Amino acid sequence: MSHDRLQRILSALSADGEGWSASRLCEVCPEIVGANGAGVMLMSGDIPRGSLCTTDGVSHLIEELQYALGEGPCIDAYHQDTVVAEPDLAAPATRRWFAFSPPAIEAGVRAVFGLPLRVGTVRLGALNLYRDSAGPLSRDQHADALVMADVAARWVLEVQAGAPPDVIARELEIGADFHYTVHNAAGMVSVQQSVSVAEALIRLRAFAFSSGRPLAEVARDVVAGTLRLG
């Protein structure tokens, strides 16, 4: 990691004098990398916890689509533990993300990039960047994005280290969308159907997709007891 590159990014993060926060990390990412927007998705094992921060409506939609559908650049970057780039979402060399891509394209997304958040062997999630025009990141932009992902991962790990076990740190919850209702519903389905929570989440997604309903709406019905998956 270039010392000068790291110092430039740290200076940008501290430039507003307000101190570091999740929203500040997301806000600085597009400026540093040359993207239109950014988002951070946190993961735990095979389960996405939700969006830590986003910069605008489009980046929020990207995170919501990935959470609800279980596919997209952040999901792949996390599971494959490598940078996932799609410089032309509308005309990719290899088609993927069949459910994610159409609504993302409709929202104006033309290129997406997912970078894993990890510190050593600890994997935390992924950083997502998008552009409204097709094209790859330059070599310098790619290097900047890697440093941003590393800085974000270390900040998340440091903040969470101060929280009690199994409790998300307060600093991480500010402005985040961790889909607690969906996680509660997945837990209920897990018990009802004797499957893992990860499998229960897949079944919730499948039901929501097949019925044409938002995942959050299905989850609310499950938690309320008005819906029981067969």
Biotite code that builds the C-alpha atoms (Angstrom):
import biotite.structure as struc

atoms = struc.array([
    struc.Atom([0.000, 0.000, 0.000], chain_id="A", res_id=1, res_name="MET", atom_name="CA", element="C"),
    struc.Atom([1.449, 3.358, -1.065], chain_id="A", res_id=2, res_name="SER", atom_name="CA", element="C"),
    struc.Atom([2.090, 5.578, 1.971], chain_id="A", res_id=3, res_name="HIS", atom_name="CA", element="C"),
    struc.Atom([1.317, 8.721, -0.048], chain_id="A", res_id=4, res_name="ASP", atom_name="CA", element="C"),
    struc.Atom([-1.926, 7.232, -1.318], chain_id="A", res_id=5, res_name="ARG", atom_name="CA", element="C"),
    struc.Atom([-2.994, 6.242, 2.184], chain_id="A", res_id=6, res_name="LEU", atom_name="CA", element="C"),
    struc.Atom([-2.151, 9.666, 3.602], chain_id="A", res_id=7, res_name="GLN", atom_name="CA", element="C"),
    struc.Atom([-4.129, 11.401, 0.845], chain_id="A", res_id=8, res_name="ARG", atom_name="CA", element="C"),
    struc.Atom([-7.178, 9.273, 1.661], chain_id="A", res_id=9, res_name="ILE", atom_name="CA", element="C"),
    struc.Atom([-6.841, 9.735, 5.428], chain_id="A", res_id=10, res_name="LEU", atom_name="CA", element="C"),
    struc.Atom([-6.577, 13.499, 4.912], chain_id="A", res_id=11, res_name="SER", atom_name="CA", element="C"),
    struc.Atom([-9.729, 13.496, 2.797], chain_id="A", res_id=12, res_name="ALA", atom_name="CA", element="C"),
    struc.Atom([-11.618, 11.540, 5.462], chain_id="A", res_id=13, res_name="LEU", atom_name="CA", element="C"),
    struc.Atom([-10.601, 14.045, 8.136], chain_id="A", res_id=14, res_name="SER", atom_name="CA", element="C"),
    struc.Atom([-11.052, 17.176, 6.037], chain_id="A", res_id=15, res_name="ALA", atom_name="CA", element="C"),
    struc.Atom([-14.498, 18.124, 7.362], chain_id="A", res_id=16, res_name="ASP", atom_name="CA", element="C"),
    struc.Atom([-13.270, 18.186, 10.979], chain_id="A", res_id=17, res_name="GLY", atom_name="CA", element="C"),
    struc.Atom([-16.279, 16.156, 12.133], chain_id="A", res_id=18, res_name="GLU", atom_name="CA", element="C"),
    struc.Atom([-14.406, 12.926, 12.770], chain_id="A", res_id=19, res_name="GLY", atom_name="CA", element="C"),
    struc.Atom([-14.830, 9.580, 11.087], chain_id="A", res_id=20, res_name="TRP", atom_name="CA", element="C"),
    struc.Atom([-18.187, 7.898, 10.553], chain_id="A", res_id=21, res_name="SER", atom_name="CA", element="C"),
    struc.Atom([-19.726, 5.376, 8.200], chain_id="A", res_id=22, res_name="ALA", atom_name="CA", element="C"),
    struc.Atom([-21.425, 8.116, 6.204], chain_id="A", res_id=23, res_name="SER", atom_name="CA", element="C"),
    struc.Atom([-18.111, 9.968, 5.874], chain_id="A", res_id=24, res_name="ARG", atom_name="CA", element="C"),
    struc.Atom([-16.423, 6.833, 4.532], chain_id="A", res_id=25, res_name="LEU", atom_name="CA", element="C"),
    struc.Atom([-19.120, 6.435, 1.874], chain_id="A", res_id=26, res_name="CYS", atom_name="CA", element="C"),
    struc.Atom([-19.102, 10.150, 1.067], chain_id="A", res_id=27, res_name="GLU", atom_name="CA", element="C"),
    struc.Atom([-15.363, 10.244, 0.401], chain_id="A", res_id=28, res_name="VAL", atom_name="CA", element="C"),
    struc.Atom([-15.217, 7.058, -1.708], chain_id="A", res_id=29, res_name="CYS", atom_name="CA", element="C"),
    struc.Atom([-16.657, 8.506, -4.944], chain_id="A", res_id=30, res_name="PRO", atom_name="CA", element="C"),
    struc.Atom([-14.457, 11.588, -4.649], chain_id="A", res_id=31, res_name="GLU", atom_name="CA", element="C"),
    struc.Atom([-11.324, 9.496, -4.249], chain_id="A", res_id=32, res_name="ILE", atom_name="CA", element="C"),
    struc.Atom([-12.068, 6.809, -6.821], chain_id="A", res_id=33, res_name="VAL", atom_name="CA", element="C"),
    struc.Atom([-13.925, 8.788, -9.457], chain_id="A", res_id=34, res_name="GLY", atom_name="CA", element="C"),
    struc.Atom([-17.347, 7.142, -9.127], chain_id="A", res_id=35, res_name="ALA", atom_name="CA", element="C"),
    struc.Atom([-20.883, 8.485, -8.880], chain_id="A", res_id=36, res_name="ASN", atom_name="CA", element="C"),
    struc.Atom([-21.758, 6.729, -5.651], chain_id="A", res_id=37, res_name="GLY", atom_name="CA", element="C"),
    struc.Atom([-20.751, 4.173, -3.058], chain_id="A", res_id=38, res_name="ALA", atom_name="CA", element="C"),
    struc.Atom([-22.186, 1.829, -0.481], chain_id="A", res_id=39, res_name="GLY", atom_name="CA", element="C"),
    struc.Atom([-20.906, -0.595, 2.145], chain_id="A", res_id=40, res_name="VAL", atom_name="CA", element="C"),
    struc.Atom([-22.595, -3.929, 2.799], chain_id="A", res_id=41, res_name="MET", atom_name="CA", element="C"),
    struc.Atom([-21.750, -5.868, 5.940], chain_id="A", res_id=42, res_name="LEU", atom_name="CA", element="C"),
    struc.Atom([-21.858, -9.671, 5.943], chain_id="A", res_id=43, res_name="MET", atom_name="CA", element="C"),
    struc.Atom([-21.741, -12.348, 8.617], chain_id="A", res_id=44, res_name="SER", atom_name="CA", element="C"),
    struc.Atom([-20.905, -15.817, 7.365], chain_id="A", res_id=45, res_name="GLY", atom_name="CA", element="C"),
    struc.Atom([-23.262, -16.452, 4.453], chain_id="A", res_id=46, res_name="ASP", atom_name="CA", element="C"),
    struc.Atom([-25.773, -13.898, 5.672], chain_id="A", res_id=47, res_name="ILE", atom_name="CA", element="C"),
    struc.Atom([-25.823, -10.246, 4.522], chain_id="A", res_id=48, res_name="PRO", atom_name="CA", element="C"),
    struc.Atom([-26.480, -7.968, 7.488], chain_id="A", res_id=49, res_name="ARG", atom_name="CA", element="C"),
    struc.Atom([-27.484, -5.014, 5.342], chain_id="A", res_id=50, res_name="GLY", atom_name="CA", element="C"),
    struc.Atom([-26.221, -1.630, 4.282], chain_id="A", res_id=51, res_name="SER", atom_name="CA", element="C"),
    struc.Atom([-23.846, 0.275, 6.543], chain_id="A", res_id=52, res_name="LEU", atom_name="CA", element="C"),
    struc.Atom([-23.989, 3.434, 4.431], chain_id="A", res_id=53, res_name="CYS", atom_name="CA", element="C"),
    struc.Atom([-24.846, 4.722, 0.965], chain_id="A", res_id=54, res_name="THR", atom_name="CA", element="C"),
    struc.Atom([-24.249, 8.036, -0.764], chain_id="A", res_id=55, res_name="THR", atom_name="CA", element="C"),
    struc.Atom([-27.433, 8.538, -2.781], chain_id="A", res_id=56, res_name="ASP", atom_name="CA", element="C"),
    struc.Atom([-30.675, 6.964, -3.931], chain_id="A", res_id=57, res_name="GLY", atom_name="CA", element="C"),
    struc.Atom([-29.031, 4.868, -6.624], chain_id="A", res_id=58, res_name="VAL", atom_name="CA", element="C"),
    struc.Atom([-26.377, 3.437, -4.320], chain_id="A", res_id=59, res_name="SER", atom_name="CA", element="C"),
    struc.Atom([-29.119, 2.696, -1.772], chain_id="A", res_id=60, res_name="HIS", atom_name="CA", element="C"),
    struc.Atom([-31.073, 0.849, -4.464], chain_id="A", res_id=61, res_name="LEU", atom_name="CA", element="C"),
    struc.Atom([-27.966, -1.164, -5.380], chain_id="A", res_id=62, res_name="ILE", atom_name="CA", element="C"),
    struc.Atom([-27.570, -2.271, -1.770], chain_id="A", res_id=63, res_name="GLU", atom_name="CA", element="C"),
    struc.Atom([-31.280, -3.057, -1.401], chain_id="A", res_id=64, res_name="GLU", atom_name="CA", element="C"),
    struc.Atom([-31.321, -5.131, -4.591], chain_id="A", res_id=65, res_name="LEU", atom_name="CA", element="C"),
    struc.Atom([-28.322, -7.147, -3.479], chain_id="A", res_id=66, res_name="GLN", atom_name="CA", element="C"),
    struc.Atom([-29.812, -7.786, -0.050], chain_id="A", res_id=67, res_name="TYR", atom_name="CA", element="C"),
    struc.Atom([-33.241, -8.753, -1.363], chain_id="A", res_id=68, res_name="ALA", atom_name="CA", element="C"),
    struc.Atom([-31.988, -10.865, -4.286], chain_id="A", res_id=69, res_name="LEU", atom_name="CA", element="C"),
    struc.Atom([-28.803, -12.343, -2.833], chain_id="A", res_id=70, res_name="GLY", atom_name="CA", element="C"),
    struc.Atom([-26.735, -11.453, -5.894], chain_id="A", res_id=71, res_name="GLU", atom_name="CA", element="C"),
    struc.Atom([-24.587, -8.584, -7.145], chain_id="A", res_id=72, res_name="GLY", atom_name="CA", element="C"),
    struc.Atom([-21.031, -7.237, -6.984], chain_id="A", res_id=73, res_name="PRO", atom_name="CA", element="C"),
    struc.Atom([-20.807, -6.991, -3.175], chain_id="A", res_id=74, res_name="CYS", atom_name="CA", element="C"),
    struc.Atom([-22.155, -10.515, -2.677], chain_id="A", res_id=75, res_name="ILE", atom_name="CA", element="C"),
    struc.Atom([-19.641, -11.951, -5.168], chain_id="A", res_id=76, res_name="ASP", atom_name="CA", element="C"),
    struc.Atom([-16.738, -9.851, -3.868], chain_id="A", res_id=77, res_name="ALA", atom_name="CA", element="C"),
    struc.Atom([-17.388, -11.101, -0.347], chain_id="A", res_id=78, res_name="TYR", atom_name="CA", element="C"),
    struc.Atom([-17.803, -14.784, -1.205], chain_id="A", res_id=79, res_name="HIS", atom_name="CA", element="C"),
    struc.Atom([-14.975, -14.875, -3.747], chain_id="A", res_id=80, res_name="GLN", atom_name="CA", element="C"),
    struc.Atom([-12.731, -12.656, -1.596], chain_id="A", res_id=81, res_name="ASP", atom_name="CA", element="C"),
    struc.Atom([-11.608, -10.698, -4.630], chain_id="A", res_id=82, res_name="THR", atom_name="CA", element="C"),
    struc.Atom([-12.443, -7.525, -6.544], chain_id="A", res_id=83, res_name="VAL", atom_name="CA", element="C"),
    struc.Atom([-15.488, -7.979, -8.781], chain_id="A", res_id=84, res_name="VAL", atom_name="CA", element="C"),
    struc.Atom([-15.794, -5.495, -11.636], chain_id="A", res_id=85, res_name="ALA", atom_name="CA", element="C"),
    struc.Atom([-18.482, -5.087, -14.265], chain_id="A", res_id=86, res_name="GLU", atom_name="CA", element="C"),
    struc.Atom([-17.459, -2.114, -16.406], chain_id="A", res_id=87, res_name="PRO", atom_name="CA", element="C"),
    struc.Atom([-20.493, -2.428, -18.704], chain_id="A", res_id=88, res_name="ASP", atom_name="CA", element="C"),
    struc.Atom([-23.547, -3.688, -16.861], chain_id="A", res_id=89, res_name="LEU", atom_name="CA", element="C"),
    struc.Atom([-25.802, -3.219, -19.903], chain_id="A", res_id=90, res_name="ALA", atom_name="CA", element="C"),
    struc.Atom([-23.531, -5.178, -22.276], chain_id="A", res_id=91, res_name="ALA", atom_name="CA", element="C"),
    struc.Atom([-21.322, -7.446, -20.160], chain_id="A", res_id=92, res_name="PRO", atom_name="CA", element="C"),
    struc.Atom([-18.857, -9.878, -21.689], chain_id="A", res_id=93, res_name="ALA", atom_name="CA", element="C"),
    struc.Atom([-20.480, -12.614, -19.575], chain_id="A", res_id=94, res_name="THR", atom_name="CA", element="C"),
    struc.Atom([-24.029, -12.230, -18.323], chain_id="A", res_id=95, res_name="ARG", atom_name="CA", element="C"),
    struc.Atom([-24.548, -12.589, -14.579], chain_id="A", res_id=96, res_name="ARG", atom_name="CA", element="C"),
    struc.Atom([-26.837, -11.185, -11.895], chain_id="A", res_id=97, res_name="TRP", atom_name="CA", element="C"),
    struc.Atom([-29.946, -11.830, -13.975], chain_id="A", res_id=98, res_name="PHE", atom_name="CA", element="C"),
    struc.Atom([-32.290, -10.418, -11.318], chain_id="A", res_id=99, res_name="ALA", atom_name="CA", element="C"),
    struc.Atom([-30.034, -7.588, -10.110], chain_id="A", res_id=100, res_name="PHE", atom_name="CA", element="C"),
    struc.Atom([-28.943, -6.084, -13.428], chain_id="A", res_id=101, res_name="SER", atom_name="CA", element="C"),
    struc.Atom([-32.259, -4.973, -15.046], chain_id="A", res_id=102, res_name="PRO", atom_name="CA", element="C"),
    struc.Atom([-33.476, -2.741, -12.177], chain_id="A", res_id=103, res_name="PRO", atom_name="CA", element="C"),
    struc.Atom([-29.948, -1.417, -11.609], chain_id="A", res_id=104, res_name="ALA", atom_name="CA", element="C"),
    struc.Atom([-29.655, -0.480, -15.287], chain_id="A", res_id=105, res_name="ILE", atom_name="CA", element="C"),
    struc.Atom([-33.105, 1.109, -15.195], chain_id="A", res_id=106, res_name="GLU", atom_name="CA", element="C"),
    struc.Atom([-31.888, 3.261, -12.285], chain_id="A", res_id=107, res_name="ALA", atom_name="CA", element="C"),
    struc.Atom([-28.991, 4.536, -14.398], chain_id="A", res_id=108, res_name="GLY", atom_name="CA", element="C"),
    struc.Atom([-26.181, 2.228, -13.293], chain_id="A", res_id=109, res_name="VAL", atom_name="CA", element="C"),
    struc.Atom([-23.750, 1.409, -16.098], chain_id="A", res_id=110, res_name="ARG", atom_name="CA", element="C"),
    struc.Atom([-20.687, 0.110, -14.227], chain_id="A", res_id=111, res_name="ALA", atom_name="CA", element="C"),
    struc.Atom([-20.323, -1.496, -10.792], chain_id="A", res_id=112, res_name="VAL", atom_name="CA", element="C"),
    struc.Atom([-17.335, -2.554, -8.728], chain_id="A", res_id=113, res_name="PHE", atom_name="CA", element="C"),
    struc.Atom([-17.309, -4.656, -5.554], chain_id="A", res_id=114, res_name="GLY", atom_name="CA", element="C"),
    struc.Atom([-14.282, -4.797, -3.246], chain_id="A", res_id=115, res_name="LEU", atom_name="CA", element="C"),
    struc.Atom([-14.081, -7.135, -0.270], chain_id="A", res_id=116, res_name="PRO", atom_name="CA", element="C"),
    struc.Atom([-13.704, -5.644, 3.200], chain_id="A", res_id=117, res_name="LEU", atom_name="CA", element="C"),
    struc.Atom([-11.243, -7.750, 5.162], chain_id="A", res_id=118, res_name="ARG", atom_name="CA", element="C"),
    struc.Atom([-8.551, -7.420, 7.797], chain_id="A", res_id=119, res_name="VAL", atom_name="CA", element="C"),
    struc.Atom([-6.226, -10.410, 7.705], chain_id="A", res_id=120, res_name="GLY", atom_name="CA", element="C"),
    struc.Atom([-8.454, -13.476, 7.641], chain_id="A", res_id=121, res_name="THR", atom_name="CA", element="C"),
    struc.Atom([-11.489, -11.591, 8.987], chain_id="A", res_id=122, res_name="VAL", atom_name="CA", element="C"),
    struc.Atom([-14.016, -10.832, 6.243], chain_id="A", res_id=123, res_name="ARG", atom_name="CA", element="C"),
    struc.Atom([-16.582, -8.149, 7.010], chain_id="A", res_id=124, res_name="LEU", atom_name="CA", element="C"),
    struc.Atom([-18.466, -7.412, 3.807], chain_id="A", res_id=125, res_name="GLY", atom_name="CA", element="C"),
    struc.Atom([-17.820, -5.400, 0.677], chain_id="A", res_id=126, res_name="ALA", atom_name="CA", element="C"),
    struc.Atom([-17.524, -1.878, -0.681], chain_id="A", res_id=127, res_name="LEU", atom_name="CA", element="C"),
    struc.Atom([-19.639, -1.103, -3.728], chain_id="A", res_id=128, res_name="ASN", atom_name="CA", element="C"),
    struc.Atom([-18.930, 1.640, -6.273], chain_id="A", res_id=129, res_name="LEU", atom_name="CA", element="C"),
    struc.Atom([-21.083, 2.570, -9.245], chain_id="A", res_id=130, res_name="TYR", atom_name="CA", element="C"),
    struc.Atom([-20.844, 4.821, -12.287], chain_id="A", res_id=131, res_name="ARG", atom_name="CA", element="C"),
    struc.Atom([-23.528, 6.172, -14.588], chain_id="A", res_id=132, res_name="ASP", atom_name="CA", element="C"),
    struc.Atom([-21.249, 5.613, -17.600], chain_id="A", res_id=133, res_name="SER", atom_name="CA", element="C"),
    struc.Atom([-19.606, 2.403, -18.753], chain_id="A", res_id=134, res_name="ALA", atom_name="CA", element="C"),
    struc.Atom([-15.876, 1.871, -18.399], chain_id="A", res_id=135, res_name="GLY", atom_name="CA", element="C"),
    struc.Atom([-13.277, 0.268, -16.136], chain_id="A", res_id=136, res_name="PRO", atom_name="CA", element="C"),
    struc.Atom([-11.424, 1.914, -13.283], chain_id="A", res_id=137, res_name="LEU", atom_name="CA", element="C"),
    struc.Atom([-7.988, 3.222, -14.194], chain_id="A", res_id=138, res_name="SER", atom_name="CA", element="C"),
    struc.Atom([-4.961, 1.674, -12.500], chain_id="A", res_id=139, res_name="ARG", atom_name="CA", element="C"),
    struc.Atom([-4.769, 4.574, -10.033], chain_id="A", res_id=140, res_name="ASP", atom_name="CA", element="C"),
    struc.Atom([-8.502, 4.474, -9.349], chain_id="A", res_id=141, res_name="GLN", atom_name="CA", element="C"),
    struc.Atom([-8.325, 0.727, -8.743], chain_id="A", res_id=142, res_name="HIS", atom_name="CA", element="C"),
    struc.Atom([-5.449, 1.245, -6.294], chain_id="A", res_id=143, res_name="ALA", atom_name="CA", element="C"),
    struc.Atom([-7.358, 4.031, -4.526], chain_id="A", res_id=144, res_name="ASP", atom_name="CA", element="C"),
    struc.Atom([-10.430, 1.787, -4.248], chain_id="A", res_id=145, res_name="ALA", atom_name="CA", element="C"),
    struc.Atom([-8.370, -0.996, -2.654], chain_id="A", res_id=146, res_name="LEU", atom_name="CA", element="C"),
    struc.Atom([-6.993, 1.408, -0.044], chain_id="A", res_id=147, res_name="VAL", atom_name="CA", element="C"),
    struc.Atom([-10.484, 2.803, 0.648], chain_id="A", res_id=148, res_name="MET", atom_name="CA", element="C"),
    struc.Atom([-11.772, -0.742, 1.198], chain_id="A", res_id=149, res_name="ALA", atom_name="CA", element="C"),
    struc.Atom([-8.886, -1.487, 3.550], chain_id="A", res_id=150, res_name="ASP", atom_name="CA", element="C"),
    struc.Atom([-9.409, 1.719, 5.534], chain_id="A", res_id=151, res_name="VAL", atom_name="CA", element="C"),
    struc.Atom([-13.159, 1.067, 5.775], chain_id="A", res_id=152, res_name="ALA", atom_name="CA", element="C"),
    struc.Atom([-12.627, -2.515, 6.939], chain_id="A", res_id=153, res_name="ALA", atom_name="CA", element="C"),
    struc.Atom([-10.175, -1.490, 9.656], chain_id="A", res_id=154, res_name="ARG", atom_name="CA", element="C"),
    struc.Atom([-12.514, 1.247, 10.880], chain_id="A", res_id=155, res_name="TRP", atom_name="CA", element="C"),
    struc.Atom([-15.472, -1.155, 11.082], chain_id="A", res_id=156, res_name="VAL", atom_name="CA", element="C"),
    struc.Atom([-13.397, -3.757, 12.932], chain_id="A", res_id=157, res_name="LEU", atom_name="CA", element="C"),
    struc.Atom([-12.032, -1.179, 15.375], chain_id="A", res_id=158, res_name="GLU", atom_name="CA", element="C"),
    struc.Atom([-15.475, 0.248, 16.124], chain_id="A", res_id=159, res_name="VAL", atom_name="CA", element="C"),
    struc.Atom([-17.078, -3.170, 16.537], chain_id="A", res_id=160, res_name="GLN", atom_name="CA", element="C"),
    struc.Atom([-14.262, -4.325, 18.828], chain_id="A", res_id=161, res_name="ALA", atom_name="CA", element="C"),
    struc.Atom([-15.552, -1.940, 21.485], chain_id="A", res_id=162, res_name="GLY", atom_name="CA", element="C"),
    struc.Atom([-19.085, -3.375, 21.473], chain_id="A", res_id=163, res_name="ALA", atom_name="CA", element="C"),
    struc.Atom([-20.376, -6.234, 23.680], chain_id="A", res_id=164, res_name="PRO", atom_name="CA", element="C"),
    struc.Atom([-20.438, -9.704, 22.063], chain_id="A", res_id=165, res_name="PRO", atom_name="CA", element="C"),
    struc.Atom([-23.302, -10.247, 19.577], chain_id="A", res_id=166, res_name="ASP", atom_name="CA", element="C"),
    struc.Atom([-24.226, -6.549, 19.697], chain_id="A", res_id=167, res_name="VAL", atom_name="CA", element="C"),
    struc.Atom([-23.667, -4.197, 16.750], chain_id="A", res_id=168, res_name="ILE", atom_name="CA", element="C"),
    struc.Atom([-21.732, -1.099, 17.800], chain_id="A", res_id=169, res_name="ALA", atom_name="CA", element="C"),
    struc.Atom([-23.826, 2.043, 18.052], chain_id="A", res_id=170, res_name="ARG", atom_name="CA", element="C"),
    struc.Atom([-21.532, 3.897, 15.652], chain_id="A", res_id=171, res_name="GLU", atom_name="CA", element="C"),
    struc.Atom([-22.272, 1.292, 12.982], chain_id="A", res_id=172, res_name="LEU", atom_name="CA", element="C"),
    struc.Atom([-26.040, 1.578, 13.400], chain_id="A", res_id=173, res_name="GLU", atom_name="CA", element="C"),
    struc.Atom([-26.191, 5.333, 12.709], chain_id="A", res_id=174, res_name="ILE", atom_name="CA", element="C"),
    struc.Atom([-27.712, 5.712, 9.251], chain_id="A", res_id=175, res_name="GLY", atom_name="CA", element="C"),
    struc.Atom([-27.470, 1.961, 8.575], chain_id="A", res_id=176, res_name="ALA", atom_name="CA", element="C"),
    struc.Atom([-30.194, -0.380, 7.341], chain_id="A", res_id=177, res_name="ASP", atom_name="CA", element="C"),
    struc.Atom([-29.599, -3.795, 8.870], chain_id="A", res_id=178, res_name="PHE", atom_name="CA", element="C"),
    struc.Atom([-33.040, -5.264, 8.048], chain_id="A", res_id=179, res_name="HIS", atom_name="CA", element="C"),
    struc.Atom([-33.784, -6.489, 11.549], chain_id="A", res_id=180, res_name="TYR", atom_name="CA", element="C"),
    struc.Atom([-37.301, -7.573, 10.603], chain_id="A", res_id=181, res_name="THR", atom_name="CA", element="C"),
    struc.Atom([-35.954, -9.780, 7.813], chain_id="A", res_id=182, res_name="VAL", atom_name="CA", element="C"),
    struc.Atom([-33.425, -11.350, 10.172], chain_id="A", res_id=183, res_name="HIS", atom_name="CA", element="C"),
    struc.Atom([-36.167, -12.000, 12.726], chain_id="A", res_id=184, res_name="ASN", atom_name="CA", element="C"),
    struc.Atom([-38.322, -13.589, 10.031], chain_id="A", res_id=185, res_name="ALA", atom_name="CA", element="C"),
    struc.Atom([-35.417, -15.738, 8.861], chain_id="A", res_id=186, res_name="ALA", atom_name="CA", element="C"),
    struc.Atom([-34.909, -16.911, 12.425], chain_id="A", res_id=187, res_name="GLY", atom_name="CA", element="C"),
    struc.Atom([-38.568, -17.875, 12.693], chain_id="A", res_id=188, res_name="MET", atom_name="CA", element="C"),
    struc.Atom([-38.540, -19.744, 9.375], chain_id="A", res_id=189, res_name="VAL", atom_name="CA", element="C"),
    struc.Atom([-35.330, -21.465, 10.447], chain_id="A", res_id=190, res_name="SER", atom_name="CA", element="C"),
    struc.Atom([-37.072, -22.858, 13.532], chain_id="A", res_id=191, res_name="VAL", atom_name="CA", element="C"),
    struc.Atom([-40.356, -23.652, 11.759], chain_id="A", res_id=192, res_name="GLN", atom_name="CA", element="C"),
    struc.Atom([-38.690, -25.577, 8.929], chain_id="A", res_id=193, res_name="GLN", atom_name="CA", element="C"),
    struc.Atom([-35.623, -26.915, 10.764], chain_id="A", res_id=194, res_name="SER", atom_name="CA", element="C"),
    struc.Atom([-33.160, -25.318, 8.350], chain_id="A", res_id=195, res_name="VAL", atom_name="CA", element="C"),
    struc.Atom([-30.199, -22.973, 8.807], chain_id="A", res_id=196, res_name="SER", atom_name="CA", element="C"),
    struc.Atom([-30.810, -19.241, 9.010], chain_id="A", res_id=197, res_name="VAL", atom_name="CA", element="C"),
    struc.Atom([-28.961, -18.825, 5.702], chain_id="A", res_id=198, res_name="ALA", atom_name="CA", element="C"),
    struc.Atom([-31.305, -21.337, 4.037], chain_id="A", res_id=199, res_name="GLU", atom_name="CA", element="C"),
    struc.Atom([-34.315, -19.656, 5.656], chain_id="A", res_id=200, res_name="ALA", atom_name="CA", element="C"),
    struc.Atom([-33.250, -16.325, 4.164], chain_id="A", res_id=201, res_name="LEU", atom_name="CA", element="C"),
    struc.Atom([-32.979, -17.957, 0.736], chain_id="A", res_id=202, res_name="ILE", atom_name="CA", element="C"),
    struc.Atom([-36.522, -19.306, 1.116], chain_id="A", res_id=203, res_name="ARG", atom_name="CA", element="C"),
    struc.Atom([-37.818, -15.892, 2.132], chain_id="A", res_id=204, res_name="LEU", atom_name="CA", element="C"),
    struc.Atom([-36.186, -14.340, -0.918], chain_id="A", res_id=205, res_name="ARG", atom_name="CA", element="C"),
    struc.Atom([-37.589, -17.031, -3.188], chain_id="A", res_id=206, res_name="ALA", atom_name="CA", element="C"),
    struc.Atom([-41.099, -16.525, -1.814], chain_id="A", res_id=207, res_name="PHE", atom_name="CA", element="C"),
    struc.Atom([-40.866, -12.761, -2.174], chain_id="A", res_id=208, res_name="ALA", atom_name="CA", element="C"),
    struc.Atom([-39.546, -13.024, -5.742], chain_id="A", res_id=209, res_name="PHE", atom_name="CA", element="C"),
    struc.Atom([-42.126, -15.594, -6.871], chain_id="A", res_id=210, res_name="SER", atom_name="CA", element="C"),
    struc.Atom([-45.001, -13.652, -5.326], chain_id="A", res_id=211, res_name="SER", atom_name="CA", element="C"),
    struc.Atom([-43.787, -10.302, -6.639], chain_id="A", res_id=212, res_name="GLY", atom_name="CA", element="C"),
    struc.Atom([-43.700, -8.786, -3.156], chain_id="A", res_id=213, res_name="ARG", atom_name="CA", element="C"),
    struc.Atom([-40.914, -6.832, -1.428], chain_id="A", res_id=214, res_name="PRO", atom_name="CA", element="C"),
    struc.Atom([-38.786, -8.959, 0.893], chain_id="A", res_id=215, res_name="LEU", atom_name="CA", element="C"),
    struc.Atom([-39.374, -6.567, 3.801], chain_id="A", res_id=216, res_name="ALA", atom_name="CA", element="C"),
    struc.Atom([-43.154, -6.876, 3.386], chain_id="A", res_id=217, res_name="GLU", atom_name="CA", element="C"),
    struc.Atom([-42.995, -10.681, 3.400], chain_id="A", res_id=218, res_name="VAL", atom_name="CA", element="C"),
    struc.Atom([-40.769, -10.585, 6.472], chain_id="A", res_id=219, res_name="ALA", atom_name="CA", element="C"),
    struc.Atom([-43.223, -8.333, 8.340], chain_id="A", res_id=220, res_name="ARG", atom_name="CA", element="C"),
    struc.Atom([-46.038, -10.807, 7.645], chain_id="A", res_id=221, res_name="ASP", atom_name="CA", element="C"),
    struc.Atom([-43.944, -13.729, 8.861], chain_id="A", res_id=222, res_name="VAL", atom_name="CA", element="C"),
    struc.Atom([-43.036, -11.915, 12.084], chain_id="A", res_id=223, res_name="VAL", atom_name="CA", element="C"),
    struc.Atom([-46.684, -10.857, 12.593], chain_id="A", res_id=224, res_name="ALA", atom_name="CA", element="C"),
    struc.Atom([-47.778, -14.482, 12.196], chain_id="A", res_id=225, res_name="GLY", atom_name="CA", element="C"),
    struc.Atom([-50.053, -13.774, 9.211], chain_id="A", res_id=226, res_name="THR", atom_name="CA", element="C"),
    struc.Atom([-47.793, -15.719, 6.838], chain_id="A", res_id=227, res_name="LEU", atom_name="CA", element="C"),
    struc.Atom([-46.165, -19.090, 7.309], chain_id="A", res_id=228, res_name="ARG", atom_name="CA", element="C"),
    struc.Atom([-44.000, -20.421, 4.498], chain_id="A", res_id=229, res_name="LEU", atom_name="CA", element="C"),
    struc.Atom([-45.056, -23.907, 3.385], chain_id="A", res_id=230, res_name="GLY", atom_name="CA", element="C"),
])
